[in-house]
Amino acid sequence: MAETGLVAKLTIRLRGYVSPDTDSQFEGYVEPGTYFVLEYKKGFPTRGTDYARLEAPTLGALDTWICTRWKTQTYAKVVPEKKPPPVKRRSFDDDPLAVPESALVGLLKDFTAYHYDLDRAYYPWALPGIRVPVGPPRQNNCCTFVEALTVKAFADTHGAAFSWDARRHRQMMVASAEDYFSPVTAAIESGMAILPASEESPPHPWTLIQGWRKQWDSGHTFLVVDHHVQTDKVLVLESNAYEGLNGVGFRNLGNLRDLGVDLLGKKPLGAWWNRSDVWTWRRICSTYLSRKQAWLRVKDRKLSGF
């Protein structure tokens, strides 16, 4: 994608077009949010209008044109992009609340037979403090996968010192409209994670993210296992029915049941950051316009070893 150093901030829903012309083909509605600007035409085709081509993967097409101004009416503000300062990776090796990475990775084998089902979700095991449906059948969704993996790892590591209950479970299921980022809230309040200094910060190894493609629709809970700074690629671990998955796996790398690798080995997924179909953090930001993240307390990292 082209780099202009600009972003467009939309506070209202706008129509997207194939060309910088409101008489051209309509591509869909661009929801409120902040978008990367790929091309900006001021005073085009006349002095009375401005157009911007946005990176907008939520429309299906990777980009679309919007009219940002007509005469004195401004529909979207186009401003310089404010890039967050580089964030040094934090070590949790001396954190008493941290879990070893092997505690998380070692549990993944129990998800290999799982397929994705939004409405009928089961857990591979019981969790402390709550009642959950235990499979078979081996089906789950994004929320139940992240809860099962993280809570089990922290409970196994810390025993009675780690507490989980029905309220935390409801938070992981985003059961209330009072907090649309409640999985992040639950991870932080339970002690599993910390809040990053800025929501615009690139993800830390083992970051839990709650993202929304629209406000508040098409939500997704997932994990970023690692971020390759030089290429901006992210290793996404999730339960999904899209991006090359039907169940638990790594986005566009494959389902766990198909990978056939030892995830505790050295770089078992190969040079995933060089693959064209692996998403960048920028694409994550462009797709999940509203999002929050929590950095899980994970030590002794090998899979996420940059």
C-alpha positions, 0 to 999 in steps of 0.5 A: 500500500502507498504511504502518504503519512496521512490519516482520515478521521471520520465521525460519520458514515460516508459512501465509498466509491471506485473513483474520486467521483460521487457519480462513480460506482458505489462500493459500500459505506465507510464506518466512523473511524480512523483510516490510512490515506493512500492518495489525497486529491485536494481541489479535485476535480474542481476547487470545491471538492477534496477526495481521499483514497482510503485503506478500507479492507472492511469493504471487501475491496482493499481501498475506496474513495470518499469525498472529504469536503464539498465547498465549506462542508467538511465530511472527514478530517485529513491530518498527518499520521501520529506514529507512536514512539517505539516501544521496548519489549517488556520482560516478564521473566521476573514477574511473579504473576507471569506464566511460562510460554510453554504453559500456553503452547503446551495446551494447544494440542487439545484444540487440534480437533476443534472446528469453528461454531459461533453459536455452539461452543465447548471447552476442552476442559473445566475451568476454575470458579465457573461451569462451562460446557466441555466437549465433545463435540469439539467446536468453539468460537473466538471468545471461548478459545481465548478464555479456555487457553489463557485461564487454564494456563494461568490457573495451572501455573498459579493454582489457588492464587489465581481467581476466576469467576462467573463475572470474568466469564461474562466479560470474556463473552462480551455479555454486556453493552457496558464494556465492549472491550470486556475480554481485555478488561477481564485479562487485566483485572484478573492479573493475567495481563497489563495495559499498554502505554498506548492503544496505538502501540504495536502489539507485544508478544502474547497480546490479547485483542478485542476488535470490532470491524464496526461499532459495535458489530462484527467483533473478534477476540484473538491473540497476537503471539508476535510482531515482526517489527521490520515487516510489520507482520503479526502472528495471529492465533485464533479460532476463526472460520475465515483467513484459511481457518476452520477452528483454532490456528494461525491466521493464513498459516493453517489450522493446528490440526493441519500444521503438524509441527512441534510448536515448542521447537525453534521457529516451528512455523518457519519465516512466517513474517516473509509470507505475503498472506500473513497480515500486518499490524497496519492491516489489523488496525485498518480492519478492526477500527475499534480495538483494545489490547492487553499484554499477557504476562508471559515469560521464557518465550521461545515461539515468540522469540524476536 
